[in-house]
Amino acid sequence: MMRAQQVSDLAWRGLILLISGFMALPLLLVVLFSFNQSALTSLPLTGLTLDWYRRLFAKDAFWPALENSLLVGFAAALLAIVTGTLAALALSRYKPRRAGLLINILSVPMMMPALIIGVSLMSYFVRFLDVPLGLWTVVLGHVVIAQPFVVLILYARLASFDWSAVDSARDLGASPLQAFFTVTLPIIQPTIVGAGLIALSISLDDFVIAFFTIGAGNTLPTLVWGLVRTSLDPTINAIATLLLALSIGSTILALRLSRYRG
């Protein structure tokens, strides 16, 4: 019996490793090809070089796209943090059944295809609001897809929050705002920062919504799309590697902060 259990556990671990390797292999190849001396994306590597990164940094289109990506990412993360924190605080005071219903409604953007969200937002901005497409329409679009993650992360943290400290502060004469800034915020601050980093990662990686809502200009993902359409530029691998490093770094930091309880 024990032997059969060990074989079963080993088989499941092997399957998990196989699936993980299958998913990680394309990312690993992109990183490898970004250092490949040859312009061809093929194996074996002909040598290692940083030329593609040098050429990328010399491109006139790269720096505006990077600036736009960072501006949109941090603005979207900030708005998602503010609105998501307020929503999570409100939901944490509701009964579980009602809170669950509202969370399901707020989570709809997570379940919808990005294509539908992008087209809907473009039509909403252009036809209904009659506003020109630009970076701030991209920011609002990214808030739509990032806010549900912030709400879920903070709601999970607040589910184990000890509200007695807040009640004590209120009994001592603190206003709701004072109680939040002096008691609640210091405790949940690491989780807020972690949720914000997740939102930043989502914004940096998004192509579809940015494509439909940016109008003129580029973010890094839309710049990659333009390079792919015109030619198979090896600097694409360098851009993808930089985006991958930013996403993985922010996600790891977010997970560490989200686990911190203060």
N, C-alpha and C positions, 0 to 999 in steps of 0.2 A: 504493500500500500504506500509506504513511504517512498519507495523507488519510483512508483508511478507518478506520485506528486512531484518529485524532483524532475522527472522527465518533462512533465507538463509545464512546470515553472521555467525550465530551460527552453522549451519550445516557444513559450510566450515571450521570453526575453529576446530570443533570436528573431522572432517576428517583429517585435518592436524596434530592434536595432536595424533590421532590414528596411522597414518602412521609414525610419528616421534617416537612414543613409540615402534612401531613394529621394527623400525630400531635400536633404542637405547637399546632395551632389551637384545640382545645377548652380547653387550659390558658390560652392567651392571652386567650380570650373570658372565662373565669372571672375573670382578673385585671382586665380592662377593666370588666366588670359590677360588680366590687366597688367601683369608683370612679364608677359611673354615678349621676347624680342621680335618675333615675327608678327606681321599685321594680320595673319590668318588665325582664326580661332579654331585651331586644331591641335591634336596631340601627335607626337610628343612635343614638349616645349623646345624651342631652338636656343633658348638662353633667357636670362633674366635681365630686365631693364626697367628704368623709371621714365623712359622717354614718353610713354603715353600720358603719364601724369604731368610731365613738363609741357607737353603739347596741349593738354586740357587746360592747365593754368594760364597758358598763353592765348587761349581762345577769348575773343572779345565777348562772346555770348555767355560764357560760363559765369563770370562774376555777377552780372545782373541777375541771372537765374538763381545763383546761390543766395544773393541778397533777398530776392523775392521769396524764396523758399523759407529762409530763416524768419523774415518779417511775418509771413503768413503763418508759419508754424507757431511762433511765440504768441502772436496775437490770438490765434485760434485756441491755443492751450490756455491762455489767460481767461478768455471769455468762457471756455468750457469749464474751467475751475470755478469761476464765480457763479455761473448759473447752475452747474452741477452740484456744488456744495450747498447752495440754497435749496435745491430740490431734494438732496439727500437728507438735509436737516429736517425739512418738512415731512418727508416720508417716514423718517425714523420716529416721528411722534404719532403716526397713524397706527391703527390696528393692522396686524399682519395681512389680513385678507384684503383690506382696502389698499394697503401699500403695495401688495403683490399685483393688484390690478393696474395701478398707476405705473408701476415699474414695467409691466408688460407693454403698456402704451408708449412709454418713453423709450423702450428698447426696439421699437419698430424699425428705426433706421439701421440697426445692426442686422436685421433680417432681410432688408430690401436690397436688390441688386444696385450697385453703385451707378450703373448706367441709368436706371430709372430715376434715382435721386438727382443725378447730374442734369438730365434733360428737364426734369420738373423744376429744378431751381433756375435753370436758364430761362425757361418760359415764364416763371414767376417774376424774376428780376426784370426781364425785357418787356414782357407784354402786360403784366399786371402792375408792377411798381414803376415801370418806365425809367429804370436807372441804368446807366452805362455799366457794362461788365468791366471788372478790374480786380485789383488785389483784394479789396474789401468784400467783394462778392464771393471770392474764393474763401476768404476767412469765414464768412457766415456759412458757406457750404461745409467747410471742415468742422465748424462747431456742431453742425447737425449730426455728423457721423462720429464725432469724438465725445460729445457730451454724454451719451448713454454709458460709455465705459467709465467715465468719471463718476457718474451717479451710482453705478453698480459697485465700484470699488469703495466709495465712501459710505454707501449704505451698509455694505458688509462690515466695515469698520465700526460704524455707529451702532450696529446690532449688539455689539459687546461693550458699548460705552456705558460707564457708570454715571447716570444722570444725577445721582445724589449730590455730587460736588457742585453741579450747576444749581440745583435746588437750594443748596446751602448758601451759595453766593447771592441768590435772589432773596433769601430770607434775611441776609445781612444788609440788604438795601441796594444791591447792584441792579442796574437796569438790564433788560435782556441783551442789549448790545454790549454792555460792560461784561456781563457774564460770558458772552461768547468769546470776546477778545482776551479775557484774563483766564478763563478756565477751559472752554471747549477747544479753541483754536490751538493753544500750545500742545494739547494732547494729540489732536488729529493732524497736526501740521505735516509730519513725515508722510502720512498717507495722502494728503492733498498734493504734496510735491511729487510723490510717486505717480498719482493719477494724472497730474499735469504732464509728466514726462511721457506717459503712455499716449496722451492726446497729441503731444509734440511728434512722437514717432509716427502716429497715424497720419498726421498732416504732411510730414516730410515725404512719406511713401506714396501718398495718393496721386494718381494720375487722372482717373476718369472724371471726378468732380471738378478738378482744376481745369481740365481740358474744356469742359462745357461752360465754365463760369469766369475764366480769366480774361477773355477778350484778347487784347494785345499783350505782348510780353510773354515770359516763360517762367515756370518754376523748373527745378532740376528734372523731375519726371517728364514734363512736357518738352524740355530740351532734348532729352533722350529720344523721345518719340520723333522729334524733328530730324535728329541725326540718323535714326534708323530708316526714315522714309527717303532721305536723300542719298545715303551711302552707308556701307557697313564700316563706320568709323571705329577704329580700335579704342578711341577715348571713351566710347560708351561703356566699356568694361570698367574703366577707371571711375566714371561717374557712379556706376552701379555699386562699386566697391565702397566708395565714400558714403553713399546712402545706406548701404548695409552696415557699415561701421557705426554710423550715427544711430541707426535704429536699434541695433543690438546693444550698443552702449547705454542708450537711454532706457531701454527695456530692462536691462540688468539692474541699473541703478534704481529704476522704479520699483522693481520687485523687492529689492533690499529695503527700500524706504517703506514700502507698503507693509512689510512684515514687522517693522519696528513699532513698538507700542509705547515708547516713551517712558 
